[in-house]
Amino acid sequence: MSKIFITGGAGFIGYFIARELLSIGDKVVIYDAFLNYANPFASHYNEYLKFRLDNLKGRAVIIRGDVRNKNELFRAIVEHKPDIIVHLAALPIATASNRFSEDAMSINLNGTVNVLESIRLVPSVKRFVYASSSMVYGNFEYIPADEEHPKKPLDVYGATKKAGELLTRAYTRQYGIQHTIIRPSAVYGPTDANLRVSQIFVDNALQGKALILHNGGSSKLDFSFVEDVAHGFVLAMKSKKAVNQTFNITRGEGRSLREFVDILKQHIPNIKVKYKERPKSEKRPERGALDISKARKLLGYNPQFSLEKGIEKYIDFVRRIGVVK
């Protein structure tokens, strides 16, 4: 049994990591600022946060705290003396990071420094797990993109995540702490409230609103179901083979937005689709599948949810919870 301290632990991915850890008997401390940068009238943030907290209540320690407050963060880590720290706290969406760039820098970058500074002063911490992103790669130069792919981020979010990786390696090397870096991609599934394209498509389809496909929906993403991603994090934080390693934790398949919509149509008939050219002001990296063979080999990571299976479970959840009217 371990004690794991999760920054951003009440968030989308953090909740599923906490849930799995609790199910196997670990102690979990959640440290979360409960910030939301998405439109509160469209994201269902409050409803989904309540769902998560109701399921964690009485099972995990939940602390309201901001990683930008170094003293507050340090006191929490000293008090709870965790074995492992999983650092998820971030301004999680690329478009929001570009729009609120100062917040992105202070949370994604300075917040990471504060966590690392705290860790080096707390001897109980043996492993630091950093949640990075596939956005560090920028445009994929080859597919599938493995962990050695060139890192050329195109936006503020990807740049702060790349900087966080560099800081993670520097601090842990300097102070003799184990680290593991995880790069997820296009995470989707129940309780997502960050207005990713997957949430927008599912919510709009259920409400009878048109889905907008830019450039024919040809752009590909490695859509990764949140439960698979959370399990990958747990495998990585527990494995000795993950010490000082970096892993792509994704589905490992590039699927187009057009395919996403076609799968939705199997569950929600009569979906309306509008085709538009992508605005020239939007500069998004051209991506696709990531190579997850390293995680398969070293961690035994084997994602269970195809896009078809994941979308079905996601839609069933949204219908059951009833937040989309």
C-alpha positions in Angstrom: 0.0 0.0 0.0 1.3 3.4 -1.0 0.2 7.0 -0.2 -0.1 9.0 -3.4 -0.5 12.8 -3.6 -2.3 13.9 -6.8 -2.2 17.5 -7.8 -5.3 18.2 -9.9 -6.7 14.9 -8.5 -10.3 16.1 -8.7 -10.0 16.8 -12.4 -10.9 14.6 -15.4 -7.9 12.3 -15.5 -7.0 12.7 -11.8 -10.4 11.4 -10.7 -10.0 8.1 -12.6 -6.4 7.7 -11.3 -7.6 8.3 -7.8 -10.5 5.9 -8.2 -8.3 3.1 -9.4 -5.7 3.6 -6.7 -8.4 3.5 -4.0 -9.8 0.3 -5.5 -6.4 -1.5 -5.0 -6.0 -0.2 -1.4 -3.8 2.8 -1.7 -4.2 6.0 0.3 -4.9 9.0 -1.9 -4.5 12.7 -1.1 -6.1 15.0 -3.7 -4.8 18.6 -4.0 -6.9 20.6 -6.4 -7.7 24.3 -7.0 -11.1 23.6 -8.6 -10.4 26.0 -11.4 -12.4 25.9 -14.7 -11.4 27.8 -17.8 -14.1 26.4 -20.0 -17.5 28.1 -20.6 -19.4 27.1 -17.4 -22.7 27.2 -19.3 -21.5 24.6 -21.8 -18.9 22.5 -20.0 -21.1 20.9 -17.2 -18.1 21.5 -14.9 -20.1 21.9 -11.7 -22.2 18.8 -12.3 -19.3 16.6 -13.2 -17.2 17.9 -10.3 -20.0 17.0 -7.9 -20.2 13.6 -9.4 -16.4 13.0 -8.9 -16.4 14.4 -5.4 -19.4 12.4 -4.4 -17.6 9.3 -5.4 -14.4 10.2 -3.6 -16.0 11.6 -0.4 -14.9 9.6 2.6 -12.4 7.6 0.6 -9.7 10.1 -0.2 -8.3 13.2 1.6 -9.4 16.2 -0.5 -7.5 19.5 -0.1 -8.4 22.7 -1.8 -5.0 24.2 -2.8 -3.3 25.9 -5.7 0.2 24.7 -6.9 1.0 28.4 -7.5 1.0 28.9 -3.7 4.4 27.4 -2.7 4.0 27.6 1.0 0.5 26.1 1.0 1.6 23.3 -1.3 4.7 22.5 0.9 2.6 22.3 4.1 0.3 19.8 2.5 3.1 17.6 1.3 4.9 17.8 4.6 1.7 16.9 6.5 0.8 13.9 4.5 4.2 12.5 3.6 3.3 10.8 0.4 5.5 8.1 -1.3 4.5 9.2 -4.8 3.4 12.5 -6.2 1.5 12.6 -9.5 1.5 16.1 -10.9 -1.6 16.7 -13.1 -2.5 20.3 -12.1 -2.4 22.4 -15.2 -4.4 24.6 -17.5 -5.3 21.6 -19.5 -6.5 22.7 -22.9 -4.3 24.1 -25.7 -6.8 26.8 -26.8 -7.3 28.0 -23.2 -3.5 28.1 -22.6 -3.0 30.2 -25.7 -5.8 32.6 -24.6 -4.8 32.8 -21.0 -1.1 32.5 -21.5 -0.1 34.2 -18.3 -2.1 31.7 -16.3 -0.7 28.8 -18.4 2.8 30.0 -17.5 2.1 30.4 -13.8 0.2 27.1 -13.4 1.9 24.8 -15.9 5.4 26.1 -15.4 5.7 27.8 -12.1 3.4 25.4 -10.4 5.6 22.5 -11.6 8.6 24.2 -10.1 6.8 24.6 -6.8 6.0 20.9 -6.7 9.5 19.9 -7.5 10.9 22.3 -4.9 8.6 20.8 -2.3 9.6 17.3 -3.2 13.3 17.8 -2.7 12.6 18.9 0.9 10.3 16.0 1.8 12.3 12.7 2.1 9.2 10.5 2.0 8.7 11.2 -1.7 10.4 8.5 -3.8 8.7 9.0 -7.2 7.5 12.0 -9.1 5.1 11.3 -12.0 4.7 14.2 -14.4 1.7 14.5 -16.7 3.0 15.9 -20.0 1.3 15.8 -23.4 1.6 14.6 -26.9 1.5 18.3 -27.8 5.2 18.5 -27.1 5.8 16.8 -30.4 4.2 19.5 -32.6 3.6 18.3 -36.1 4.2 14.6 -36.4 7.2 14.0 -38.7 6.5 10.3 -38.8 3.7 8.0 -37.6 3.4 6.4 -35.2 5.3 8.9 -33.2 7.5 7.3 -30.5 9.0 8.9 -27.4 12.1 9.9 -29.3 10.2 11.9 -31.9 11.5 15.5 -32.2 9.9 17.9 -29.7 8.7 21.0 -31.6 5.6 22.3 -29.8 3.5 24.8 -31.7 1.6 26.5 -28.9 1.9 27.7 -25.3 0.5 24.5 -23.8 2.9 22.3 -25.6 5.8 24.6 -24.8 5.0 24.7 -21.1 4.7 20.9 -21.0 8.1 20.5 -22.7 9.6 22.9 -20.2 8.0 20.9 -17.4 9.7 17.7 -18.7 13.1 19.4 -18.8 12.6 20.7 -15.2 11.4 17.3 -14.1 14.6 15.6 -15.4 16.8 18.4 -14.0 15.4 18.4 -10.5 15.1 14.7 -10.1 18.6 14.1 -11.4 20.0 16.9 -9.1 18.3 15.6 -5.9 18.3 11.8 -6.6 14.5 11.4 -6.9 12.9 8.9 -9.3 10.7 10.3 -12.0 8.3 9.1 -14.7 6.9 11.2 -17.5 3.6 10.4 -19.2 2.4 11.8 -22.5 -1.3 11.3 -23.1 -3.2 12.3 -26.2 -6.8 13.4 -27.0 -8.2 11.9 -23.8 -12.0 11.5 -23.8 -14.8 9.9 -21.7 -17.1 10.4 -18.8 -17.0 13.6 -16.8 -14.8 15.5 -19.3 -15.7 19.2 -18.8 -12.9 20.9 -20.7 -14.7 21.3 -24.0 -12.4 19.0 -26.0 -13.6 18.2 -29.4 -14.9 14.8 -28.2 -17.1 16.4 -25.6 -18.4 19.1 -27.9 -19.3 16.5 -30.5 -21.1 14.2 -28.0 -23.0 17.0 -26.3 -24.0 18.7 -29.6 -25.1 15.4 -31.1 -27.3 14.6 -28.1 -28.8 18.1 -28.2 -29.5 18.0 -32.0 -27.0 20.7 -32.7 -24.8 20.6 -35.8 -21.3 19.2 -35.6 -18.7 21.3 -37.4 -16.0 19.4 -39.3 -13.1 21.5 -40.6 -11.4 20.5 -43.8 -13.7 17.5 -44.2 -12.9 16.1 -40.8 -9.6 14.6 -42.1 -7.5 15.6 -39.1 -6.5 12.6 -37.1 -6.0 12.2 -33.3 -5.0 9.4 -31.1 -8.3 9.3 -29.1 -7.6 7.7 -25.7 -10.3 6.6 -23.3 -9.8 8.1 -19.9 -9.9 4.8 -18.0 -7.1 3.4 -20.2 -5.0 6.5 -19.6 -5.6 6.4 -15.9 -4.6 2.7 -15.8 -1.4 3.6 -17.7 -0.5 6.2 -15.0 -1.1 3.6 -12.3 1.1 1.0 -14.0 3.8 3.6 -14.5 3.9 4.9 -10.9 4.0 1.3 -9.6 6.6 -0.2 -11.9 10.3 -0.3 -11.2 10.8 -0.4 -15.0 9.3 3.1 -15.3 12.0 4.7 -13.2 13.4 7.8 -15.1 11.4 6.8 -18.2 9.0 8.6 -20.5 5.9 6.9 -22.0 3.2 7.6 -24.5 0.1 6.5 -22.8 -2.6 6.5 -25.5 -4.8 4.2 -27.5 -2.1 3.9 -30.2 -4.4 4.5 -33.2 -4.9 7.6 -35.3 -8.6 8.1 -36.0 -10.1 11.0 -38.0 -12.7 13.4 -36.8 -14.9 12.1 -39.6 -14.6 8.6 -38.2 -15.5 9.9 -34.7 -18.7 11.4 -36.2 -19.5 8.2 -38.1 -19.3 6.2 -34.9 -21.5 8.7 -33.1 -24.1 8.2 -35.8 -24.4 4.6 -34.8 -25.8 5.7 -31.5 -27.4 9.0 -32.3 -29.2 8.9 -35.6 -29.8 12.0 -37.7 -26.7 13.9 -36.6 -26.3 17.2 -38.4 -22.9 17.9 -39.9 -21.6 21.2 -41.3 -18.3 21.3 -43.3 -16.1 24.4 -43.0 -12.6 25.5 -43.8 -10.4 25.8 -40.8 -9.8 29.5 -39.9 -6.2 30.5 -40.9 -5.8 31.9 -37.4 -6.0 28.4 -35.9 -2.6 26.7 -36.0 -2.9 23.2 -34.8 -0.4 20.4 -35.1 -0.9 17.7 -37.6 -1.0 14.5 -35.6 -2.1 10.9 -35.6 -1.1 7.7 -33.9 1.5 7.5 -31.2 3.7 4.5 -30.7 2.9 2.8 -27.4 5.1 -0.3 -27.8 7.5 0.9 -25.0 4.6 1.1 -22.5 3.4 -2.3 -23.7 6.8 -3.9 -23.2 7.9 -2.3 -20.0 4.6 -1.7 -18.2 2.3 -4.3 -19.6 0.0 -1.5 -20.8 -2.8 -2.8 -23.0 -5.6 -0.3 -23.6 -9.0 -1.9 -23.6 -11.2 0.7 -25.3 -11.3 1.1 -29.0 -12.8 4.3 -30.2 -16.1 2.4 -30.9 -16.2 0.9 -27.5 -15.2 4.1 -25.7 -17.7 6.3 -27.5 -20.5 3.9 -26.6 -19.6 4.0 -22.9 -19.2 7.7 -23.0 -22.6 8.3 -24.5 -24.2 5.9 -22.1 -22.7 7.8 -19.2 -23.9 11.2 -20.4 -27.4 9.9 -21.0 -27.5 8.3 -17.6 -26.2 11.3 -15.7 -28.6 13.6 -17.6 -26.6 16.8 -17.7 -27.2 17.2 -21.4 -30.7 18.3 -22.0 
